[in-house]
């Protein structure tokens, strides 16, 4: 095997290990968290200070 091929495979393995170590939650839990955040924006100053838009256009 070429050295570059071995290095590439090592990088792939490292990336897979990082991805496997990510803490995951159920989709239903994430949805409940988002519902709570959306219903509680008045209580959170940071969330209520910025408009909730799907796209951001830079002001120039």
C-alpha positions in Angstrom: 0.0 0.0 0.0 1.1 3.5 -0.6 1.8 5.7 2.3 -0.8 8.3 1.2 -3.5 5.6 1.1 -2.6 4.6 4.7 -2.7 8.2 5.9 -6.1 8.7 4.2 -7.5 5.6 5.9 -6.2 6.8 9.3 -7.9 10.1 8.8 -11.2 8.3 7.9 -10.9 6.2 11.0 -10.3 9.2 13.2 -13.3 11.0 11.7 -15.5 8.0 12.3 -14.3 7.8 15.9 -15.2 11.4 16.4 -18.6 10.9 14.9 -19.2 7.8 17.1 -18.4 9.8 20.2 -21.1 12.5 19.6 -23.9 12.4 22.2 -27.1 11.7 20.4 -30.7 12.3 21.5 -34.0 11.0 20.2 -35.9 13.1 17.6 -38.9 13.2 19.9 -36.7 14.7 22.7 -35.3 17.3 20.3 -38.8 18.3 19.2 -39.9 18.8 22.8 -36.8 20.9 23.5 -37.6 23.1 20.4 -41.2 23.4 21.4 -40.1 24.6 24.9 -37.7 27.1 23.4 -40.2 28.5 21.0 -42.9 28.8 23.7 -40.4 30.4 26.1 -38.7 33.0 24.0 -40.1 35.8 26.1 -38.2 34.4 29.1 -34.9 34.3 27.3 -33.5 37.7 26.5 -31.1 36.5 23.8 -33.8 34.7 21.9 -36.3 37.6 22.1 -33.7 40.2 21.0 -33.1 38.7 17.6 -35.8 38.1 15.0 -36.5 34.4 14.2 -36.1 34.3 10.4 -35.2 31.5 8.1 -32.7 33.5 6.1 -30.2 36.2 7.1 -29.4 38.9 4.6 -26.3 41.0 5.4 -26.7 44.8 5.7 -24.2 46.5 3.5 
